[in-house]
Amino acid sequence: MSVPRAPLWMVCAALLCVSPFFAAPRATAEYADVVINRAAEAAGMRPVIFPHWFHRIRFRCKVCHAELGFKMRAGANQIKMTDIIDGRFCGACHDGETAWSVENCDLCHSGKAGLPPGIFGGHETLGPGRW
């Protein structure tokens, strides 16, 4: 006695329906650039381009998101220059010893005017030079 087989089109359709559940999720922010412009332009500064990819390849997520207090969602942090100067957020490392200090404004405030806040790029990002 032979076992009935499903038509080839049914097998292909079933695989197409199930395959997205086994695909690795795409990390859009892990190696992207983050534009921070909630208050920058309002204060007369260019938007900040934060190269998340540059930091991510050097540090584990917990360094910034647990130890420094950055929330895990773009736009969820109220970052002010006074915080950075006081050693919070970016200022924990950008203190003039570990990394450059706040006197080098254009190194961070490097975006073109009018850039909306958000995550741009991904694993294929062109990096901060694209701005």
C-alpha positions as CSV (number, residue, x, y, z in Angstrom):
1,M,0.0,0.0,0.0
2,S,1.5,3.4,-1.0
3,V,1.3,6.6,1.1
4,P,-0.5,9.5,-0.7
5,R,1.8,12.4,-1.4
6,A,0.9,16.1,-1.3
7,P,1.2,18.0,-4.6
8,L,4.5,19.9,-4.9
9,W,2.7,23.2,-4.9
10,M,1.2,22.5,-1.5
11,V,4.7,21.6,0.0
12,C,6.2,24.8,-1.4
13,A,3.3,26.9,-0.1
14,A,3.7,25.4,3.4
15,L,7.4,26.1,3.4
16,L,6.9,29.7,2.4
17,C,4.4,30.2,5.2
18,V,6.6,28.6,7.8
19,S,10.0,29.9,6.8
20,P,9.6,33.5,8.2
21,F,9.3,32.0,11.6
22,F,12.7,30.4,11.4
23,A,14.5,33.3,9.8
24,A,16.9,35.3,12.0
25,P,15.4,38.7,13.0
26,R,17.0,41.6,11.3
27,A,18.7,43.9,13.7
28,T,18.0,47.4,12.3
29,A,19.5,49.4,15.1
30,E,22.5,47.3,16.1
31,Y,24.8,48.6,13.4
32,A,23.0,51.8,12.4
33,D,23.4,55.5,13.0
34,V,21.1,57.3,15.3
35,V,20.1,60.9,14.7
36,I,19.5,62.8,17.9
37,N,17.6,66.0,17.1
38,R,14.9,66.4,19.8
39,A,16.6,69.6,21.2
40,A,19.7,70.2,19.2
41,E,18.3,72.4,16.4
42,A,16.0,74.2,18.9
43,A,19.2,75.1,20.8
44,G,20.9,76.4,17.6
45,M,23.1,73.3,17.1
46,R,23.2,70.8,14.3
47,P,21.7,67.3,14.9
48,V,23.9,64.7,16.6
49,I,24.8,61.7,14.6
50,F,25.5,58.8,17.0
51,P,27.3,56.0,15.3
52,H,25.7,53.1,17.2
53,W,27.5,50.6,14.9
54,F,30.9,52.1,16.0
55,H,30.1,51.7,19.7
56,R,28.3,48.4,19.3
57,I,31.3,46.6,17.7
58,R,33.4,47.7,20.7
59,F,31.0,47.3,23.7
60,R,28.3,45.0,24.8
61,C,24.8,46.4,25.0
62,K,24.8,46.4,28.8
63,V,27.6,49.0,29.0
64,C,25.4,51.8,27.7
65,H,21.9,50.4,28.2
66,A,22.3,49.1,31.7
67,E,25.3,50.8,33.3
68,L,24.9,54.3,31.7
69,G,21.1,54.3,31.8
70,F,20.2,54.6,28.1
71,K,16.8,53.2,27.4
72,M,16.6,50.6,24.6
73,R,14.5,52.7,22.3
74,A,15.6,55.5,20.0
75,G,14.0,58.8,21.2
76,A,13.2,57.5,24.7
77,N,16.1,59.4,26.4
78,Q,16.1,63.0,27.4
79,I,19.7,63.8,26.7
80,K,20.9,67.3,27.6
81,M,24.3,68.8,27.3
82,T,24.3,69.5,31.1
83,D,23.9,65.8,31.7
84,I,26.9,65.0,29.4
85,I,29.0,67.7,31.0
86,D,28.1,66.2,34.5
87,G,29.3,62.8,33.3
88,R,26.0,61.2,32.6
89,F,25.0,59.4,29.4
90,C,27.7,60.1,26.7
91,G,29.7,62.1,29.3
92,A,30.6,58.9,31.2
93,C,33.2,58.2,28.5
94,H,33.4,61.5,26.6
95,D,35.3,63.2,29.4
96,G,38.5,64.2,27.7
97,E,40.4,61.2,29.0
98,T,38.6,58.1,27.8
99,A,37.3,59.8,24.6
100,W,37.1,63.4,23.4
101,S,35.3,65.9,25.5
102,V,32.4,68.2,24.9
103,E,34.6,71.0,23.6
104,N,34.7,69.2,20.3
105,C,31.1,70.0,19.4
106,D,31.3,69.2,15.7
107,L,32.4,65.7,16.2
108,C,28.9,64.8,17.5
109,H,26.8,67.7,16.2
110,S,27.6,66.7,12.6
111,G,24.2,66.2,11.0
112,K,22.6,68.3,8.3
113,A,19.9,70.7,9.5
114,G,16.4,69.3,9.3
115,L,17.3,65.6,9.9
116,P,14.5,63.9,11.7
117,P,15.4,61.9,14.8
118,G,15.5,58.2,14.4
119,I,17.6,55.2,13.3
120,F,19.1,55.1,9.9
121,G,21.0,52.4,8.1
122,G,21.4,49.0,9.6
123,H,24.0,46.3,9.0
124,E,24.6,47.9,5.6
125,T,25.1,51.5,7.0
126,L,27.5,53.7,5.3
127,G,28.5,55.2,8.6
128,P,28.7,58.8,9.9
129,G,30.4,60.0,6.7
130,R,27.2,59.7,4.8
131,W,25.7,62.7,6.7
